[in-house]
């Protein structure tokens, strides 16, 4: 029960190699996804360029190109895109989103 409180998720999605050892999952694919989640605003979905390219126009979502950024502990810049949960459009960015 949420007692009327709204929970807003932040989601980071990447497509990349992972390593599974027992119950541990790690690798560049996981690290980039975790960093994208870190920069996602509440209610936002941030996806890597590779994910955006693979999605194409198959989903009723619009993604705003946010350019390339260096992310913590990732040696190369990552192009990422922003969308919003529950909406087929990207609303104007607010001060809630900053790198």
Beta strands, then each sheet from edge to edge (+ up, - down):
strand 1: 11-13
strand 2: 19-21
strand 3: 24-26
strand 4: 44-48
strand 5: 64-69
strand 6: 78-84
sheet 1: 1+ 4+ 6- 5+
sheet 2: 2+ 3-
end
